[in-house]
Amino acid sequence: MEHKQYDAVVIGAGPGGYACGIRLGQLGLKTLVIERGSVGGVCLNVGCIPSKAIIHAAKTLEKTKHAGAIGVVVESVHLDFQQVQAWKNGIVRKLTGGVSSLLKANKAEVLRGEARLAGSGVVEVVTEAGPVRVEAPHIVIATGSRPIEIPGFSFGGPICSSTEALSLPEVPARLVVIGGGYIGLELGQAYAKMGASVTVVEAGDQLLPGQDPELVGVVAKKLAALGVTVVTQAKAVGWVPAGQGARVEVEVQGRREVFEADKVLVTVGRRPNSEGLGLEALGVALDRGFITVDAQLRTNVPGLYAIGDVAGQPMLAHKASMEAEVVAEVIAGKAAAWDVTAIPAVIFTDPEIATVGLTPAQVAERGLAVRVGKFPFAASGRAMTTGDTDGFVKVLVERDTERLLGIGIVGPQASDLIAEATLALEMGAHVDDVGLTVHAHPTLPEAFMEAVKHAVGAAVHTVNQTPAARP
């Protein structure tokens, strides 16, 4: 068996693992990154990036069909889905190739194979060329997560996870989505725009469970406009083959209904990839499959760390990447810790939803007294000029201190607008910190400023609350 020694080893090359490898290399540590699949992990290969490409293609198709409203007449608009897939795959290749180049440029080696912890500071890797034994005083687990299968709906044939749904050879005529969370709605809505008849089956009483119902309502209205059928308080109980597709049986509030589908997309969540790593033999502490870590991303086993999805919620790529930089600096002996106030979350539906900080439900649970500020995109000059006026910005401001507590945005480019709100929360911003900052006009970020001012009765471009919060 071949033997190798390093200062640090990272298991997994997703947004957490590759970022960790790059940063370790920058800090001068001899680093090895082990990946069983493709560099870039789920996010770059079969998740964040390819899904957003398909979503953008679908939105472009829809906007082109309706461009006549602004005087741009396009005839014979049609979808070439094979070209969409080719374009999407090209983006993936470019990004994964870029990541590989960055790892190499920072002298972080990459080894393809299946890794397993074989003792303290020891990793055994099964590669195509044979087994390799790797030793290092610092080992970072960044193995990510995978889609959850539900009873009776094993992946294969017409039953697919988000991974398969991103590589379909054609748009399915009929698509049943089991799970009304962010992945199901993002892909379901995109395929609806490209011509699929879509049905969403959600076990809870609303789509996007846990999100502010007021934000969700705007997306639900758009789904209805697209002809998407939404069935809540419903449980998929089984399916039978129907030609090349499936006949899905659903229990809806005590009654049984059947939905015909060419493809069934199961998106009920993800589970951490912590099995098969040898964690139990080392006594690594786990919590429902997630690896328990402290503020320095250390496990209870000396020299062993974990980051990203496998280290707990929220399961977000940008959280993994930030943890990667923290743990790399910890390993390098720098004073670093996971100490963040705000982690934004984005849902790439149409319109987009982006949130950061406390939600209305969390504010209520904590018994906090707040002022609510809102600004509709229908009153935004910039939104009008782009034809995207659905939605609003909503802010929660602590009543006594006038400190920002939470921001929710549903509307155009919410994924970009949430950055300023996140910085504001991270810096502990007061209403005036945002309100007195000059925002360029005409732009969408003005909506955030106006919503903040609205919370204290000082908005200029919308009717303020009565009575005003300030004299």
C-alpha positions as CSV (number, residue, x, y, z in Angstrom):
1,M,0.0,0.0,0.0
2,E,1.3,3.4,-1.0
3,H,2.0,5.8,2.0
4,K,1.8,9.6,1.9
5,Q,2.1,12.3,4.6
6,Y,0.6,15.8,4.7
7,D,0.0,18.6,7.1
8,A,-3.7,18.5,6.5
9,V,-6.2,16.2,4.6
10,V,-9.6,17.3,3.5
11,I,-12.2,14.6,2.7
12,G,-14.6,16.0,0.1
13,A,-14.1,18.7,-2.6
14,G,-17.5,20.5,-2.5
15,P,-17.9,24.2,-1.7
16,G,-16.5,23.5,1.8
17,G,-13.8,21.0,0.9
18,Y,-12.3,22.8,-2.0
19,A,-12.4,26.2,-0.3
20,C,-10.7,24.6,2.7
21,G,-8.0,23.0,0.5
22,I,-7.3,26.3,-1.2
23,R,-7.1,28.3,2.0
24,L,-4.8,25.7,3.7
25,G,-2.5,25.9,0.7
26,Q,-2.5,29.7,0.9
27,L,-1.5,29.4,4.6
28,G,1.5,27.2,3.6
29,L,0.3,23.8,4.7
30,K,1.0,20.7,2.6
31,T,-2.6,19.7,1.8
32,L,-4.4,16.8,0.2
33,V,-8.1,17.0,-0.9
34,I,-9.8,13.6,-1.4
35,E,-12.9,13.4,-3.6
36,R,-14.8,10.3,-4.7
37,G,-16.7,12.1,-7.4
38,S,-16.1,15.3,-9.2
39,V,-14.3,18.4,-7.9
40,G,-16.9,21.0,-6.9
41,G,-19.2,18.5,-5.2
42,V,-23.0,18.6,-5.4
43,C,-23.2,22.4,-5.6
44,L,-21.2,22.9,-8.8
45,N,-22.0,19.6,-10.5
46,V,-25.6,18.6,-9.7
47,G,-27.0,21.3,-7.4
48,C,-26.7,25.1,-7.1
49,I,-25.0,25.9,-10.4
50,P,-26.8,23.7,-12.9
51,S,-30.2,24.3,-11.3
52,K,-29.8,28.1,-11.6
53,A,-28.8,27.7,-15.2
54,I,-32.0,25.8,-15.9
55,I,-34.0,28.3,-13.9
56,H,-32.5,31.2,-15.9
57,A,-33.2,29.5,-19.2
58,A,-36.9,29.0,-18.1
59,K,-37.2,32.6,-17.0
60,T,-35.7,33.9,-20.2
61,L,-38.1,31.8,-22.2
62,E,-41.1,33.2,-20.3
63,K,-40.0,36.8,-20.5
64,T,-39.3,36.5,-24.2
65,K,-42.9,35.1,-24.8
66,H,-44.3,38.2,-23.0
67,A,-41.8,40.7,-24.4
68,G,-44.5,42.2,-26.6
69,A,-45.8,44.1,-23.6
70,I,-42.8,46.4,-23.8
71,G,-42.7,46.6,-27.5
72,V,-40.2,43.8,-28.3
73,V,-42.0,41.4,-30.6
74,V,-40.3,38.0,-30.9
75,E,-41.8,35.5,-33.3
76,S,-41.6,31.7,-33.2
77,V,-40.3,31.5,-29.7
78,H,-39.5,27.9,-28.8
79,L,-37.3,25.9,-26.5
80,D,-34.3,23.8,-27.5
81,F,-33.9,21.8,-24.3
82,Q,-30.9,19.9,-25.6
83,Q,-29.1,23.2,-26.1
84,V,-30.2,24.3,-22.6
85,Q,-28.5,21.1,-21.2
86,A,-25.4,21.7,-23.3
87,W,-25.1,25.3,-22.1
88,K,-25.7,24.2,-18.5
89,N,-23.0,21.5,-18.8
90,G,-20.6,24.0,-20.3
91,I,-21.0,26.2,-17.3
92,V,-20.4,23.3,-14.9
93,R,-17.2,22.3,-16.8
94,K,-15.9,25.8,-16.7
95,L,-16.4,26.2,-13.0
96,T,-15.2,22.8,-11.9
97,G,-12.1,23.3,-14.1
98,G,-11.5,26.6,-12.5
99,V,-11.7,25.1,-9.0
100,S,-9.2,22.4,-10.0
101,S,-6.9,25.1,-11.3
102,L,-7.2,27.1,-8.1
103,L,-6.4,24.0,-6.0
104,K,-3.3,23.3,-8.1
105,A,-2.2,27.0,-8.0
106,N,-2.3,26.9,-4.2
107,K,-0.4,23.6,-4.2
108,A,-3.3,21.6,-2.8
109,E,-3.1,18.0,-4.2
110,V,-6.3,16.2,-5.2
111,L,-6.7,12.4,-4.9
112,R,-9.7,10.7,-6.4
113,G,-11.0,7.9,-4.3
114,E,-13.2,6.6,-1.5
115,A,-11.8,7.7,1.9
116,R,-12.2,6.1,5.3
117,L,-10.7,7.0,8.7
118,A,-8.4,4.2,9.8
119,G,-7.3,5.6,13.1
120,S,-6.1,8.8,14.6
121,G,-4.6,10.9,11.9
122,V,-4.9,8.1,9.3
123,V,-7.0,7.9,6.2
124,E,-7.2,5.0,3.9
125,V,-8.3,5.8,0.3
126,V,-9.5,3.3,-2.3
127,T,-8.4,4.5,-5.7
128,E,-8.5,3.1,-9.2
129,A,-4.7,2.5,-8.9
130,G,-5.0,0.7,-5.6
131,P,-5.2,1.6,-1.9
132,V,-3.4,4.6,-0.5
133,R,-2.6,5.2,3.2
134,V,-2.5,8.9,4.1
135,E,-1.3,10.4,7.4
136,A,-1.9,13.9,8.7
137,P,-2.2,15.6,12.1
138,H,-5.3,17.5,10.8
139,I,-8.2,15.9,9.0
140,V,-11.3,17.8,7.8
141,I,-14.5,16.0,6.9
142,A,-16.4,17.9,4.2
143,T,-18.5,15.1,2.7
144,G,-21.7,17.0,2.2
145,S,-25.2,15.6,1.9
146,R,-27.5,13.6,-0.4
147,P,-31.2,13.6,-1.2
148,I,-33.6,11.8,1.1
149,E,-35.5,8.8,-0.3
150,I,-39.0,8.2,1.1
151,P,-40.7,4.8,1.6
152,G,-42.1,3.5,-1.7
153,F,-40.2,6.0,-3.8
154,S,-36.7,4.7,-4.4
155,F,-34.8,6.6,-7.0
156,G,-34.8,5.1,-10.4
157,G,-37.0,4.9,-13.5
158,P,-39.6,7.6,-13.4
159,I,-38.7,8.5,-9.8
160,C,-35.9,11.0,-9.6
161,S,-34.0,13.2,-7.2
162,S,-32.9,16.7,-8.0
163,T,-29.7,15.2,-9.4
164,E,-31.6,13.3,-12.2
165,A,-34.0,16.2,-12.7
166,L,-31.2,18.4,-13.7
167,S,-30.1,16.1,-16.5
168,L,-33.4,15.0,-18.1
169,P,-33.1,14.6,-21.9
170,E,-36.4,16.4,-22.4
171,V,-39.0,18.4,-20.5
172,P,-41.5,15.9,-19.1
173,A,-45.1,16.5,-20.2
174,R,-46.4,15.8,-16.7
175,L,-44.3,16.3,-13.6
176,V,-45.3,15.4,-10.0
177,V,-43.1,17.1,-7.4
178,I,-43.2,15.5,-3.9
179,G,-42.2,18.1,-1.4
180,G,-43.0,21.8,-1.6
181,G,-39.7,23.0,-0.3
182,Y,-37.2,25.2,-2.1
183,I,-35.7,22.5,-4.4
184,G,-39.1,21.2,-5.4
185,L,-40.5,24.7,-6.2
186,E,-37.4,26.0,-7.9
187,L,-37.3,23.0,-10.4
188,G,-41.1,22.5,-10.6
189,Q,-41.6,26.1,-11.5
190,A,-38.8,26.1,-14.1
191,Y,-40.2,23.0,-15.8
192,A,-43.7,24.6,-15.7
193,K,-42.3,27.6,-17.6
194,M,-40.8,25.2,-20.2
195,G,-44.2,23.5,-20.8
196,A,-44.6,20.8,-18.2
197,S,-47.9,20.2,-16.4
198,V,-46.7,20.4,-12.8
199,T,-48.3,19.1,-9.6
200,V,-46.7,19.9,-6.2
201,V,-47.6,17.6,-3.3
202,E,-46.7,19.1,0.1
203,A,-47.3,17.3,3.5
204,G,-47.5,20.6,5.4
205,D,-50.3,23.2,5.3
206,Q,-48.2,25.7,3.2
207,L,-45.5,25.6,0.6
208,L,-41.9,26.4,1.8
209,P,-42.5,25.3,5.4
210,G,-40.8,27.6,7.9
211,Q,-40.9,30.6,5.6
212,D,-42.9,33.8,6.3
213,P,-46.4,33.0,4.8
214,E,-46.6,36.5,3.5
215,L,-43.5,36.0,1.4
216,V,-44.7,32.6,0.3
217,G,-48.0,33.9,-0.8
218,V,-46.4,35.9,-3.6
219,V,-44.7,32.8,-5.0
220,A,-47.9,30.8,-4.6
221,K,-49.8,33.4,-6.7
222,K,-47.2,33.1,-9.5
223,L,-47.4,29.3,-9.4
224,A,-51.2,29.5,-9.9
225,A,-50.7,31.9,-12.8
226,L,-48.4,29.3,-14.4
227,G,-51.0,26.6,-14.0
228,V,-49.1,24.6,-11.3
229,T,-51.4,22.5,-9.2
230,V,-50.5,22.7,-5.5
231,V,-51.9,20.1,-3.0
232,T,-51.1,20.7,0.6
233,Q,-51.7,18.5,3.7
234,A,-51.0,15.6,1.4
235,K,-48.8,12.5,1.6
236,A,-47.5,10.5,-1.3
237,V,-48.2,6.8,-0.3
238,G,-47.0,4.9,-3.4
239,W,-46.9,4.6,-7.1
240,V,-47.3,2.0,-9.9
241,P,-45.8,2.0,-13.4
242,A,-48.0,3.6,-16.1
243,G,-46.2,3.1,-19.5
244,Q,-42.9,4.9,-19.2
245,G,-44.2,7.0,-16.4
246,A,-46.0,6.6,-13.0
247,R,-49.4,6.7,-11.4
248,V,-48.8,8.4,-8.0
249,E,-51.2,7.7,-5.2
250,V,-51.6,10.6,-2.7
251,E,-53.5,10.8,0.6
252,V,-55.1,14.2,0.8
253,Q,-56.8,15.0,4.2
254,G,-58.2,11.4,4.5
255,R,-59.0,10.8,0.9
256,R,-57.0,9.1,-1.9
257,E,-56.2,10.9,-5.2
258,V,-54.1,9.7,-8.1
259,F,-51.9,11.8,-10.3
260,E,-50.4,10.7,-13.6
261,A,-46.7,11.6,-14.2
262,D,-44.0,11.1,-16.8
263,K,-41.5,12.0,-14.0
264,V,-41.8,12.1,-10.3
265,L,-39.4,14.5,-8.5
266,V,-38.9,13.7,-4.8
267,T,-37.5,16.7,-2.9
268,V,-38.2,16.2,0.8
269,G,-34.8,17.2,2.1
270,R,-31.2,16.0,2.4
271,R,-29.3,13.9,4.8
272,P,-25.6,14.2,5.8
273,N,-23.0,11.9,4.3
274,S,-21.5,10.6,7.5
275,E,-21.9,6.9,7.0
276,G,-19.0,4.7,5.9
277,L,-16.3,7.1,7.1
278,G,-15.2,5.1,10.1
279,L,-16.6,7.7,12.5
280,E,-18.1,5.3,15.0
281,A,-14.9,3.3,15.4
282,L,-13.1,6.5,16.4
283,G,-15.9,7.5,18.8
284,V,-16.8,10.7,16.9
285,A,-19.9,12.4,18.4
286,L,-22.9,12.5,16.1
287,D,-26.4,14.0,16.3
288,R,-28.9,12.4,14.0
289,G,-26.1,11.8,11.5
290,F,-24.6,15.2,11.7
291,I,-21.1,15.5,13.1
292,T,-21.0,17.6,16.3
293,V,-18.4,20.4,16.2
294,D,-17.4,23.4,18.4
295,A,-16.8,27.0,17.4
296,Q,-13.4,26.0,15.8
297,L,-15.2,23.3,13.8
298,R,-13.4,20.6,15.9
299,T,-15.0,17.3,16.7
300,N,-14.5,15.5,20.0
301,V,-11.6,13.6,18.5
302,P,-8.3,15.6,18.5
303,G,-7.1,16.6,15.1
304,L,-10.5,15.8,13.4
305,Y,-12.7,18.6,12.1
306,A,-16.0,18.8,10.1
307,I,-17.6,21.5,8.0
308,G,-20.5,22.1,5.7
309,D,-23.7,20.0,5.4
310,V,-22.2,17.1,7.3
311,A,-21.6,19.4,10.3
312,G,-25.2,20.6,10.7
313,Q,-27.8,23.1,9.7
314,P,-28.2,25.3,7.8
315,M,-27.2,23.1,4.8
316,L,-26.0,25.9,2.5
317,A,-23.0,26.1,0.2
318,H,-22.0,29.6,1.4
319,K,-22.1,28.5,5.0
320,A,-19.8,25.6,4.1
321,S,-17.3,27.9,2.3
322,M,-17.1,30.3,5.3
323,E,-16.6,27.4,7.7
324,A,-13.8,26.1,5.4
325,E,-11.9,29.3,5.8
326,V,-12.4,29.3,9.5
327,V,-11.2,25.8,10.0
328,A,-8.2,26.3,7.7
329,E,-7.1,29.2,9.9
330,V,-7.7,27.2,13.1
331,I,-5.5,24.4,11.7
332,A,-2.8,27.0,10.8
333,G,-2.7,28.2,14.4
334,K,-4.5,31.5,13.8
335,A,-7.2,33.0,16.2
336,A,-10.3,32.0,14.3
337,A,-13.8,30.8,15.2
338,W,-17.3,30.3,13.7
339,D,-18.9,33.5,15.0
340,V,-21.5,34.8,12.6
341,T,-24.6,36.8,13.3
342,A,-26.4,36.4,10.0
343,I,-26.5,33.7,7.4
344,P,-28.7,34.6,4.4
345,A,-30.9,32.0,2.7
346,V,-32.1,32.3,-0.9
347,I,-34.9,30.5,-2.8
348,F,-34.6,30.9,-6.5
349,T,-38.3,30.7,-7.3
350,D,-40.1,33.4,-9.4
351,P,-40.2,35.8,-7.7
352,E,-37.1,35.0,-5.6
353,I,-37.3,34.8,-1.8
354,A,-34.3,35.8,0.3
355,T,-34.2,36.1,4.1
356,V,-31.7,36.8,6.8
357,G,-32.1,37.2,10.6
358,L,-35.2,36.5,12.6
359,T,-38.5,35.6,11.0
360,P,-41.9,36.9,12.3
361,A,-42.5,33.5,13.9
362,Q,-39.2,33.6,15.7
363,V,-39.8,37.2,16.9
364,A,-43.2,36.1,18.3
365,E,-41.6,33.0,20.0
366,R,-39.1,35.3,21.7
367,G,-41.7,37.8,22.8
368,L,-39.9,40.7,21.1
369,A,-41.6,44.0,20.4
370,V,-41.0,45.0,16.8
371,R,-42.0,47.5,14.2
372,V,-42.6,46.1,10.7
373,G,-41.5,48.1,7.6
374,K,-42.5,47.2,4.0
375,F,-41.9,48.6,0.6
376,P,-43.6,47.1,-2.5
377,F,-41.7,46.7,-5.7
378,A,-44.8,48.0,-7.4
379,A,-43.7,51.4,-6.1
380,S,-40.1,51.0,-7.3
381,G,-39.2,52.9,-10.5
382,R,-36.5,50.4,-11.3
383,A,-38.7,47.4,-10.9
384,M,-41.3,49.0,-13.2
385,T,-38.7,49.6,-15.9
386,T,-37.8,45.9,-15.9
387,G,-41.3,44.6,-15.7
388,D,-40.8,42.8,-12.4
389,T,-43.0,44.4,-9.8
390,D,-44.3,41.4,-7.9
391,G,-43.3,41.3,-4.2
392,F,-41.9,43.5,-1.5
393,V,-39.2,44.0,1.1
394,K,-40.2,43.4,4.7
395,V,-38.0,44.4,7.7
396,L,-38.4,43.7,11.4
397,V,-37.1,46.4,13.7
398,E,-36.8,46.1,17.4
399,R,-39.2,48.7,18.8
400,D,-37.1,50.1,21.6
401,T,-33.6,50.1,20.1
402,E,-34.6,50.5,16.5
403,R,-32.1,47.8,15.7
404,L,-32.7,45.6,12.6
405,L,-33.7,42.0,13.6
406,G,-34.7,40.3,10.3
407,I,-35.3,41.0,6.6
408,G,-37.4,39.1,4.1
409,I,-37.5,39.9,0.4
410,V,-39.7,38.4,-2.2
411,G,-39.3,40.0,-5.6
412,P,-36.8,40.7,-8.4
413,Q,-33.1,40.0,-7.6
414,A,-33.9,39.2,-4.0
415,S,-30.8,36.9,-4.1
416,D,-28.6,40.0,-4.7
417,L,-30.5,42.4,-2.5
418,I,-30.1,40.3,0.6
419,A,-26.3,41.0,0.7
420,E,-26.8,44.6,2.0
421,A,-29.3,43.3,4.6
422,T,-26.9,40.6,5.7
423,L,-24.1,43.1,6.2
424,A,-26.4,45.4,8.1
425,L,-27.4,42.6,10.5
426,E,-23.8,41.4,10.9
427,M,-22.7,44.9,11.8
428,G,-25.6,45.4,14.3
429,A,-27.2,48.1,12.2
430,H,-29.6,50.6,13.5
431,V,-32.4,52.0,11.4
432,D,-30.5,55.2,10.7
433,D,-27.4,53.3,9.5
434,V,-29.4,52.1,6.5
435,G,-31.8,55.1,6.2
436,L,-28.9,57.7,6.2
437,T,-26.9,55.7,3.6
438,V,-27.4,57.2,0.1
439,H,-28.7,54.6,-2.3
440,A,-28.3,55.1,-6.0
441,H,-31.4,55.8,-8.0
442,P,-33.1,54.2,-9.8
443,T,-32.1,50.9,-8.3
444,L,-33.8,48.0,-6.5
445,P,-31.7,48.4,-3.3
446,E,-33.7,51.6,-2.7
447,A,-36.5,49.2,-1.7
448,F,-34.6,48.0,1.3
449,M,-33.8,51.6,2.4
450,E,-37.5,52.6,2.0
451,A,-38.7,49.5,4.0
452,V,-36.3,50.3,6.8
453,K,-37.6,53.9,6.9
454,H,-41.2,52.7,6.7
455,A,-40.7,50.8,9.9
456,V,-40.2,54.1,11.8
457,G,-42.6,56.2,9.7
458,A,-40.0,58.0,7.6
459,A,-40.4,56.5,4.2
460,V,-40.8,58.9,1.3
461,H,-42.1,56.8,-1.5
462,T,-44.8,54.8,0.2
463,V,-47.5,55.6,2.8
464,N,-46.1,55.4,6.3
465,Q,-47.5,53.5,9.2
466,T,-50.1,55.3,11.4
467,P,-49.2,56.5,13.9
468,A,-45.6,57.2,12.9
469,A,-42.9,55.6,15.1
470,R,-41.1,58.9,15.3
471,P,-42.6,62.4,15.9
